[in-house]
Amino acid sequence: MKEKLLRPVSGFWVIALIAICIGGGIYVAVQEYVALSVLLFVAAGVLCTSITVVQPNKSVVVTFFGQYVGTIAASGLFAVIPFSIRKTVSLRVRNFNSVKLKVNDVEGNPIEIAAVIVFKVINSAKALFDVDKYMAFVEIQSETALRHVASKYPYDNFNESGMSLRANADEIAKELAVELQERLSLSGVEVIEARLTHLAYSTEIASTMLQRQQASAILSARQIIVEGAVSMVDLAIRQLKESGVVELDEERKAAMINNLMVAIVSERGASPVINAGSLY
């Protein structure tokens, strides 16, 4: 359905014509010209059916005996074809908040997800004639697109490679908006923005997945600590060797490395032990 913009006659001129018909009808009725009086009143009534008011940021779609005549996109008082059917479509920006959907991510984990869709109608003819109840169409297609996008990615990527729903919320939102635009273009709707408003594991696996996240965080932290400890021990041994403060054989070096690693990696403060004798 291609939208045709109408340039209707100003309604003020038609109102003036209606007033003239009514005034003339009253005058000729007084003069006892009944037939002419009736004709003028009928003409005024017919003209009254052509008056339509278009509010700001709304459009009116005009049909006449089943035929699409055109769309009035400007606001104001207008006159169209008498006895035509006019339907108003809002062109204002609107929000759609989806319910919390329970879907499985790409790894099969059940998650809860919801989104807010910001959209507006840009083609009134398509919104009315190409789909049945375009608002319901927007709701259903939005939830369908959200399910599809959520099933393509894991909730969280523990391998730190690739996209995930939690770590790449902006990229996921952009992909959701693009897919929604493809689905909703049939209804004459433009998607302005799509954002995730809720993302969580389902209650039946939430505690288990939380433990997994905590374990992954602990392992990552330990890895960083060990890498830093190795670097610090290597630096300490090289500086002792270069300064010549003490000569370390392999056994003393191994003992120092062990003590330094324990002191640095340990979660508790190290308790020093003073050795007054020989290592041997």
LOTI-853042 format. One record per residue (C-alpha): chain; x, y, z; residue in one letter. Coordinates in nm, 2 decimals. Layout:
% residues N
<r doza="A" px="X" py="Y" pz="Z" zadren="a"/>
...
% end
This chain:
% residues 280
<r doza="A" px="0.00" py="0.00" pz="0.00" zadren="m"/>
<r doza="A" px="0.14" py="0.33" pz="-0.11" zadren="k"/>
<r doza="A" px="0.04" py="0.64" pz="0.08" zadren="e"/>
<r doza="A" px="-0.11" py="0.93" pz="-0.11" zadren="k"/>
<r doza="A" px="-0.11" py="1.27" pz="0.06" zadren="l"/>
<r doza="A" px="-0.42" py="1.48" pz="0.02" zadren="l"/>
<r doza="A" px="-0.44" py="1.85" pz="-0.02" zadren="r"/>
<r doza="A" px="-0.80" py="1.90" pz="0.10" zadren="p"/>
<r doza="A" px="-1.01" py="2.22" pz="0.09" zadren="v"/>
<r doza="A" px="-1.00" py="2.45" pz="0.40" zadren="s"/>
<r doza="A" px="-1.29" py="2.36" pz="0.63" zadren="g"/>
<r doza="A" px="-1.36" py="2.73" pz="0.70" zadren="f"/>
<r doza="A" px="-1.48" py="2.79" pz="0.35" zadren="w"/>
<r doza="A" px="-1.71" py="2.49" pz="0.36" zadren="v"/>
<r doza="A" px="-1.85" py="2.61" pz="0.70" zadren="i"/>
<r doza="A" px="-1.92" py="2.95" pz="0.54" zadren="a"/>
<r doza="A" px="-2.10" py="2.77" pz="0.26" zadren="l"/>
<r doza="A" px="-2.30" py="2.56" pz="0.51" zadren="i"/>
<r doza="A" px="-2.40" py="2.88" pz="0.69" zadren="a"/>
<r doza="A" px="-2.51" py="3.03" pz="0.35" zadren="i"/>
<r doza="A" px="-2.72" py="2.72" pz="0.27" zadren="c"/>
<r doza="A" px="-2.89" py="2.72" pz="0.61" zadren="i"/>
<r doza="A" px="-2.96" py="3.10" pz="0.59" zadren="g"/>
<r doza="A" px="-3.09" py="3.06" pz="0.23" zadren="g"/>
<r doza="A" px="-3.30" py="2.77" pz="0.33" zadren="g"/>
<r doza="A" px="-3.46" py="2.97" pz="0.61" zadren="i"/>
<r doza="A" px="-3.52" py="3.26" pz="0.38" zadren="y"/>
<r doza="A" px="-3.69" py="3.06" pz="0.11" zadren="v"/>
<r doza="A" px="-3.89" py="2.87" pz="0.36" zadren="a"/>
<r doza="A" px="-4.03" py="3.20" pz="0.48" zadren="v"/>
<r doza="A" px="-4.11" py="3.28" pz="0.12" zadren="q"/>
<r doza="A" px="-4.29" py="2.95" pz="0.10" zadren="e"/>
<r doza="A" px="-4.06" py="2.79" pz="-0.15" zadren="y"/>
<r doza="A" px="-4.06" py="2.45" pz="0.03" zadren="v"/>
<r doza="A" px="-3.88" py="2.24" pz="-0.22" zadren="a"/>
<r doza="A" px="-3.59" py="2.48" pz="-0.26" zadren="l"/>
<r doza="A" px="-3.57" py="2.52" pz="0.12" zadren="s"/>
<r doza="A" px="-3.55" py="2.14" pz="0.17" zadren="v"/>
<r doza="A" px="-3.29" py="2.12" pz="-0.10" zadren="l"/>
<r doza="A" px="-3.07" py="2.38" pz="0.07" zadren="l"/>
<r doza="A" px="-3.10" py="2.21" pz="0.41" zadren="f"/>
<r doza="A" px="-3.01" py="1.88" pz="0.25" zadren="v"/>
<r doza="A" px="-2.70" py="2.04" pz="0.09" zadren="a"/>
<r doza="A" px="-2.60" py="2.19" pz="0.42" zadren="a"/>
<r doza="A" px="-2.63" py="1.84" pz="0.58" zadren="g"/>
<r doza="A" px="-2.42" py="1.68" pz="0.31" zadren="v"/>
<r doza="A" px="-2.15" py="1.94" pz="0.34" zadren="l"/>
<r doza="A" px="-2.14" py="1.89" pz="0.72" zadren="c"/>
<r doza="A" px="-2.04" py="1.53" pz="0.66" zadren="t"/>
<r doza="A" px="-1.72" py="1.65" pz="0.48" zadren="s"/>
<r doza="A" px="-1.58" py="1.85" pz="0.78" zadren="i"/>
<r doza="A" px="-1.29" py="1.69" pz="0.96" zadren="t"/>
<r doza="A" px="-1.04" py="1.81" pz="1.22" zadren="v"/>
<r doza="A" px="-0.68" py="1.68" pz="1.22" zadren="v"/>
<r doza="A" px="-0.50" py="1.72" pz="1.55" zadren="q"/>
<r doza="A" px="-0.12" py="1.80" pz="1.56" zadren="p"/>
<r doza="A" px="0.11" py="1.51" pz="1.50" zadren="n"/>
<r doza="A" px="-0.18" py="1.29" pz="1.38" zadren="k"/>
<r doza="A" px="-0.30" py="1.19" pz="1.03" zadren="s"/>
<r doza="A" px="-0.64" py="1.10" pz="0.89" zadren="v"/>
<r doza="A" px="-0.68" py="0.83" pz="0.64" zadren="v"/>
<r doza="A" px="-0.98" py="0.89" pz="0.40" zadren="v"/>
<r doza="A" px="-1.17" py="0.61" pz="0.23" zadren="t"/>
<r doza="A" px="-1.48" py="0.64" pz="0.00" zadren="f"/>
<r doza="A" px="-1.70" py="0.34" pz="-0.06" zadren="f"/>
<r doza="A" px="-1.41" py="0.10" pz="0.00" zadren="g"/>
<r doza="A" px="-1.15" py="0.29" pz="-0.20" zadren="q"/>
<r doza="A" px="-0.85" py="0.45" pz="-0.04" zadren="y"/>
<r doza="A" px="-0.86" py="0.82" pz="-0.13" zadren="v"/>
<r doza="A" px="-0.55" py="0.95" pz="0.05" zadren="g"/>
<r doza="A" px="-0.40" py="1.07" pz="0.38" zadren="t"/>
<r doza="A" px="-0.43" py="1.41" pz="0.54" zadren="i"/>
<r doza="A" px="-0.09" py="1.47" pz="0.72" zadren="a"/>
<r doza="A" px="-0.13" py="1.84" pz="0.80" zadren="a"/>
<r doza="A" px="-0.32" py="1.95" pz="1.11" zadren="s"/>
<r doza="A" px="-0.62" py="2.18" pz="1.10" zadren="g"/>
<r doza="A" px="-0.98" py="2.20" pz="0.98" zadren="l"/>
<r doza="A" px="-1.05" py="2.05" pz="0.64" zadren="f"/>
<r doza="A" px="-1.33" py="1.94" pz="0.41" zadren="a"/>
<r doza="A" px="-1.31" py="1.61" pz="0.23" zadren="v"/>
<r doza="A" px="-1.55" py="1.40" pz="0.01" zadren="i"/>
<r doza="A" px="-1.89" py="1.39" pz="0.18" zadren="p"/>
<r doza="A" px="-1.99" py="1.06" pz="0.34" zadren="f"/>
<r doza="A" px="-1.63" py="0.94" pz="0.33" zadren="s"/>
<r doza="A" px="-1.49" py="0.74" pz="0.62" zadren="i"/>
<r doza="A" px="-1.20" py="0.90" pz="0.81" zadren="r"/>
<r doza="A" px="-0.97" py="0.71" pz="1.05" zadren="k"/>
<r doza="A" px="-0.72" py="0.88" pz="1.27" zadren="t"/>
<r doza="A" px="-0.37" py="0.74" pz="1.31" zadren="v"/>
<r doza="A" px="-0.13" py="0.88" pz="1.57" zadren="s"/>
<r doza="A" px="0.22" py="0.98" pz="1.44" zadren="l"/>
<r doza="A" px="0.36" py="1.04" pz="1.79" zadren="r"/>
<r doza="A" px="0.65" py="0.85" pz="1.93" zadren="v"/>
<r doza="A" px="0.54" py="0.56" pz="2.15" zadren="r"/>
<r doza="A" px="0.70" py="0.31" pz="2.38" zadren="n"/>
<r doza="A" px="0.62" py="-0.06" pz="2.40" zadren="f"/>
<r doza="A" px="0.75" py="-0.24" pz="2.72" zadren="n"/>
<r doza="A" px="0.76" py="-0.62" pz="2.66" zadren="s"/>
<r doza="A" px="0.67" py="-0.86" pz="2.93" zadren="v"/>
<r doza="A" px="0.95" py="-1.07" pz="3.09" zadren="k"/>
<r doza="A" px="1.01" py="-1.35" pz="2.84" zadren="l"/>
<r doza="A" px="1.15" py="-1.68" pz="2.94" zadren="k"/>
<r doza="A" px="1.38" py="-1.81" pz="2.67" zadren="v"/>
<r doza="A" px="1.68" py="-2.04" pz="2.63" zadren="n"/>
<r doza="A" px="2.01" py="-1.88" pz="2.53" zadren="d"/>
<r doza="A" px="2.24" py="-2.04" pz="2.27" zadren="v"/>
<r doza="A" px="2.38" py="-2.28" pz="2.54" zadren="e"/>
<r doza="A" px="2.04" py="-2.39" pz="2.65" zadren="g"/>
<r doza="A" px="2.03" py="-2.20" pz="2.98" zadren="n"/>
<r doza="A" px="1.68" py="-2.06" pz="3.07" zadren="p"/>
<r doza="A" px="1.69" py="-1.68" pz="3.11" zadren="i"/>
<r doza="A" px="1.45" py="-1.40" pz="3.16" zadren="e"/>
<r doza="A" px="1.47" py="-1.11" pz="2.92" zadren="i"/>
<r doza="A" px="1.26" py="-0.79" pz="2.85" zadren="a"/>
<r doza="A" px="1.30" py="-0.49" pz="2.63" zadren="a"/>
<r doza="A" px="1.15" py="-0.15" pz="2.56" zadren="v"/>
<r doza="A" px="1.08" py="-0.05" pz="2.20" zadren="i"/>
<r doza="A" px="1.05" py="0.31" pz="2.09" zadren="v"/>
<r doza="A" px="0.87" py="0.35" pz="1.76" zadren="f"/>
<r doza="A" px="0.64" py="0.57" pz="1.56" zadren="k"/>
<r doza="A" px="0.41" py="0.53" pz="1.25" zadren="v"/>
<r doza="A" px="0.55" py="0.68" pz="0.93" zadren="i"/>
<r doza="A" px="0.30" py="0.53" pz="0.68" zadren="n"/>
<r doza="A" px="-0.06" py="0.56" pz="0.80" zadren="s"/>
<r doza="A" px="-0.20" py="0.37" pz="0.50" zadren="a"/>
<r doza="A" px="0.02" py="0.07" pz="0.57" zadren="k"/>
<r doza="A" px="-0.06" py="0.08" pz="0.94" zadren="a"/>
<r doza="A" px="-0.43" py="0.06" pz="0.87" zadren="l"/>
<r doza="A" px="-0.46" py="-0.16" pz="0.55" zadren="f"/>
<r doza="A" px="-0.15" py="-0.39" pz="0.54" zadren="d"/>
<r doza="A" px="-0.19" py="-0.54" pz="0.89" zadren="v"/>
<r doza="A" px="-0.48" py="-0.60" pz="1.12" zadren="d"/>
<r doza="A" px="-0.44" py="-0.39" pz="1.43" zadren="k"/>
<r doza="A" px="-0.09" py="-0.26" pz="1.39" zadren="y"/>
<r doza="A" px="-0.03" py="-0.21" pz="1.77" zadren="m"/>
<r doza="A" px="-0.09" py="-0.58" pz="1.83" zadren="a"/>
<r doza="A" px="0.13" py="-0.65" pz="1.53" zadren="f"/>
<r doza="A" px="0.41" py="-0.44" pz="1.69" zadren="v"/>
<r doza="A" px="0.38" py="-0.62" pz="2.02" zadren="e"/>
<r doza="A" px="0.39" py="-0.97" pz="1.88" zadren="i"/>
<r doza="A" px="0.67" py="-0.90" pz="1.64" zadren="q"/>
<r doza="A" px="0.87" py="-0.73" pz="1.91" zadren="s"/>
<r doza="A" px="0.85" py="-1.03" pz="2.14" zadren="e"/>
<r doza="A" px="0.93" py="-1.26" pz="1.85" zadren="t"/>
<r doza="A" px="1.24" py="-1.07" pz="1.75" zadren="a"/>
<r doza="A" px="1.35" py="-1.05" pz="2.12" zadren="l"/>
<r doza="A" px="1.32" py="-1.43" pz="2.15" zadren="r"/>
<r doza="A" px="1.52" py="-1.48" pz="1.83" zadren="h"/>
<r doza="A" px="1.81" py="-1.25" pz="1.93" zadren="v"/>
<r doza="A" px="1.83" py="-1.38" pz="2.28" zadren="a"/>
<r doza="A" px="1.86" py="-1.74" pz="2.15" zadren="s"/>
<r doza="A" px="2.16" py="-1.65" pz="1.93" zadren="k"/>
<r doza="A" px="2.40" py="-1.56" pz="2.22" zadren="y"/>
<r doza="A" px="2.50" py="-1.69" pz="2.56" zadren="p"/>
<r doza="A" px="2.39" py="-1.50" pz="2.87" zadren="y"/>
<r doza="A" px="2.76" py="-1.48" pz="2.98" zadren="d"/>
<r doza="A" px="3.07" py="-1.58" pz="2.79" zadren="n"/>
<r doza="A" px="3.31" py="-1.74" pz="3.04" zadren="f"/>
<r doza="A" px="3.57" py="-1.80" pz="2.77" zadren="n"/>
<r doza="A" px="3.59" py="-1.42" pz="2.71" zadren="e"/>
<r doza="A" px="3.56" py="-1.46" pz="2.34" zadren="s"/>
<r doza="A" px="3.26" py="-1.36" pz="2.13" zadren="g"/>
<r doza="A" px="2.95" py="-1.17" pz="2.22" zadren="m"/>
<r doza="A" px="2.72" py="-1.23" pz="2.52" zadren="s"/>
<r doza="A" px="2.39" py="-1.08" pz="2.63" zadren="l"/>
<r doza="A" px="2.53" py="-0.94" pz="2.95" zadren="r"/>
<r doza="A" px="2.86" py="-0.80" pz="2.83" zadren="a"/>
<r doza="A" px="2.75" py="-0.67" pz="2.49" zadren="n"/>
<r doza="A" px="2.42" py="-0.50" pz="2.58" zadren="a"/>
<r doza="A" px="2.47" py="-0.21" pz="2.33" zadren="d"/>
<r doza="A" px="2.55" py="-0.44" pz="2.04" zadren="e"/>
<r doza="A" px="2.26" py="-0.67" pz="2.12" zadren="i"/>
<r doza="A" px="2.02" py="-0.37" pz="2.14" zadren="a"/>
<r doza="A" px="2.14" py="-0.25" pz="1.79" zadren="k"/>
<r doza="A" px="2.09" py="-0.59" pz="1.64" zadren="e"/>
<r doza="A" px="1.74" py="-0.61" pz="1.80" zadren="l"/>
<r doza="A" px="1.65" py="-0.27" pz="1.65" zadren="a"/>
<r doza="A" px="1.76" py="-0.38" pz="1.30" zadren="v"/>
<r doza="A" px="1.57" py="-0.71" pz="1.31" zadren="e"/>
<r doza="A" px="1.26" py="-0.53" pz="1.45" zadren="l"/>
<r doza="A" px="1.28" py="-0.27" pz="1.16" zadren="q"/>
<r doza="A" px="1.28" py="-0.55" pz="0.91" zadren="e"/>
<r doza="A" px="0.98" py="-0.72" pz="1.07" zadren="r"/>
<r doza="A" px="0.78" py="-0.40" pz="1.12" zadren="l"/>
<r doza="A" px="0.84" py="-0.22" pz="0.79" zadren="s"/>
<r doza="A" px="0.53" py="-0.41" pz="0.66" zadren="l"/>
<r doza="A" px="0.32" py="-0.21" pz="0.90" zadren="s"/>
<r doza="A" px="0.46" py="0.13" pz="0.82" zadren="g"/>
<r doza="A" px="0.64" py="0.16" pz="1.16" zadren="v"/>
<r doza="A" px="0.98" py="0.30" pz="1.22" zadren="e"/>
<r doza="A" px="1.18" py="0.17" pz="1.51" zadren="v"/>
<r doza="A" px="1.37" py="0.45" pz="1.68" zadren="i"/>
<r doza="A" px="1.54" py="0.25" pz="1.96" zadren="e"/>
<r doza="A" px="1.54" py="-0.08" pz="2.13" zadren="a"/>
<r doza="A" px="1.69" py="-0.14" pz="2.47" zadren="r"/>
<r doza="A" px="1.71" py="-0.44" pz="2.71" zadren="l"/>
<r doza="A" px="1.53" py="-0.35" pz="3.04" zadren="t"/>
<r doza="A" px="1.57" py="-0.69" pz="3.22" zadren="h"/>
<r doza="A" px="1.82" py="-0.97" pz="3.19" zadren="l"/>
<r doza="A" px="1.87" py="-1.25" pz="3.44" zadren="a"/>
<r doza="A" px="1.89" py="-1.62" pz="3.48" zadren="y"/>
<r doza="A" px="1.57" py="-1.80" pz="3.55" zadren="s"/>
<r doza="A" px="1.51" py="-1.87" pz="3.92" zadren="t"/>
<r doza="A" px="1.57" py="-2.25" pz="3.89" zadren="e"/>
<r doza="A" px="1.93" py="-2.20" pz="3.78" zadren="i"/>
<r doza="A" px="2.01" py="-1.86" pz="3.92" zadren="a"/>
<r doza="A" px="2.20" py="-1.98" pz="4.23" zadren="s"/>
<r doza="A" px="2.40" py="-2.24" pz="4.03" zadren="t"/>
<r doza="A" px="2.50" py="-1.99" pz="3.77" zadren="m"/>
<r doza="A" px="2.59" py="-1.73" pz="4.04" zadren="l"/>
<r doza="A" px="2.84" py="-1.99" pz="4.18" zadren="q"/>
<r doza="A" px="2.98" py="-2.04" pz="3.84" zadren="r"/>
<r doza="A" px="3.03" py="-1.67" pz="3.79" zadren="q"/>
<r doza="A" px="3.20" py="-1.64" pz="4.13" zadren="q"/>
<r doza="A" px="3.43" py="-1.93" pz="4.06" zadren="a"/>
<r doza="A" px="3.52" py="-1.78" pz="3.72" zadren="s"/>
<r doza="A" px="3.59" py="-1.44" pz="3.88" zadren="a"/>
<r doza="A" px="3.81" py="-1.61" pz="4.15" zadren="i"/>
<r doza="A" px="4.01" py="-1.80" pz="3.89" zadren="l"/>
<r doza="A" px="4.07" py="-1.48" pz="3.68" zadren="s"/>
<r doza="A" px="4.18" py="-1.29" pz="3.99" zadren="a"/>
<r doza="A" px="4.42" py="-1.57" pz="4.09" zadren="r"/>
<r doza="A" px="4.57" py="-1.58" pz="3.75" zadren="q"/>
<r doza="A" px="4.64" py="-1.21" pz="3.77" zadren="i"/>
<r doza="A" px="4.79" py="-1.24" pz="4.11" zadren="i"/>
<r doza="A" px="5.02" py="-1.53" pz="4.01" zadren="v"/>
<r doza="A" px="5.14" py="-1.35" pz="3.70" zadren="e"/>
<r doza="A" px="5.22" py="-1.05" pz="3.91" zadren="g"/>
<r doza="A" px="5.39" py="-1.26" pz="4.18" zadren="a"/>
<r doza="A" px="5.62" py="-1.43" pz="3.92" zadren="v"/>
<r doza="A" px="5.71" py="-1.10" pz="3.78" zadren="s"/>
<r doza="A" px="5.80" py="-0.96" pz="4.13" zadren="m"/>
<r doza="A" px="6.00" py="-1.26" pz="4.23" zadren="v"/>
<r doza="A" px="6.20" py="-1.25" pz="3.90" zadren="d"/>
<r doza="A" px="6.27" py="-0.88" pz="3.95" zadren="l"/>
<r doza="A" px="6.38" py="-0.94" pz="4.31" zadren="a"/>
<r doza="A" px="6.62" py="-1.22" pz="4.22" zadren="i"/>
<r doza="A" px="6.77" py="-1.03" pz="3.93" zadren="r"/>
<r doza="A" px="6.83" py="-0.72" pz="4.14" zadren="q"/>
<r doza="A" px="7.00" py="-0.92" pz="4.42" zadren="l"/>
<r doza="A" px="7.22" py="-1.09" pz="4.16" zadren="k"/>
<r doza="A" px="7.32" py="-0.76" pz="4.00" zadren="e"/>
<r doza="A" px="7.38" py="-0.58" pz="4.33" zadren="s"/>
<r doza="A" px="7.60" py="-0.86" pz="4.46" zadren="g"/>
<r doza="A" px="7.46" py="-0.83" pz="4.81" zadren="v"/>
<r doza="A" px="7.44" py="-1.20" pz="4.85" zadren="v"/>
<r doza="A" px="7.54" py="-1.50" pz="4.64" zadren="e"/>
<r doza="A" px="7.25" py="-1.74" pz="4.59" zadren="l"/>
<r doza="A" px="7.30" py="-2.09" pz="4.48" zadren="d"/>
<r doza="A" px="7.02" py="-2.29" pz="4.33" zadren="e"/>
<r doza="A" px="6.89" py="-2.43" pz="4.66" zadren="e"/>
<r doza="A" px="6.88" py="-2.08" pz="4.83" zadren="r"/>
<r doza="A" px="6.73" py="-1.94" pz="4.52" zadren="k"/>
<r doza="A" px="6.46" py="-2.20" pz="4.52" zadren="a"/>
<r doza="A" px="6.39" py="-2.14" pz="4.89" zadren="a"/>
<r doza="A" px="6.36" py="-1.76" pz="4.83" zadren="m"/>
<r doza="A" px="6.13" py="-1.81" pz="4.54" zadren="i"/>
<r doza="A" px="5.91" py="-2.04" pz="4.75" zadren="n"/>
<r doza="A" px="5.90" py="-1.78" pz="5.04" zadren="n"/>
<r doza="A" px="5.83" py="-1.49" pz="4.81" zadren="l"/>
<r doza="A" px="5.55" py="-1.67" pz="4.62" zadren="m"/>
<r doza="A" px="5.38" py="-1.78" pz="4.95" zadren="v"/>
<r doza="A" px="5.40" py="-1.42" pz="5.08" zadren="a"/>
<r doza="A" px="5.26" py="-1.26" pz="4.77" zadren="i"/>
<r doza="A" px="5.00" py="-1.51" pz="4.67" zadren="v"/>
<r doza="A" px="4.87" py="-1.59" pz="5.02" zadren="s"/>
<r doza="A" px="4.54" py="-1.42" pz="5.11" zadren="e"/>
<r doza="A" px="4.66" py="-1.36" pz="5.47" zadren="r"/>
<r doza="A" px="4.95" py="-1.16" pz="5.58" zadren="g"/>
<r doza="A" px="5.28" py="-1.35" pz="5.59" zadren="a"/>
<r doza="A" px="5.45" py="-1.42" pz="5.93" zadren="s"/>
<r doza="A" px="5.82" py="-1.38" pz="5.89" zadren="p"/>
<r doza="A" px="6.05" py="-1.65" pz="6.03" zadren="v"/>
<r doza="A" px="6.40" py="-1.55" pz="6.12" zadren="i"/>
<r doza="A" px="6.67" py="-1.82" pz="6.05" zadren="n"/>
<r doza="A" px="6.98" py="-1.75" pz="6.26" zadren="a"/>
<r doza="A" px="7.16" py="-2.05" pz="6.14" zadren="g"/>
<r doza="A" px="7.26" py="-2.20" pz="5.81" zadren="s"/>
<r doza="A" px="7.02" py="-2.32" pz="5.55" zadren="l"/>
<r doza="A" px="7.22" py="-2.65" pz="5.53" zadren="y"/>
% end
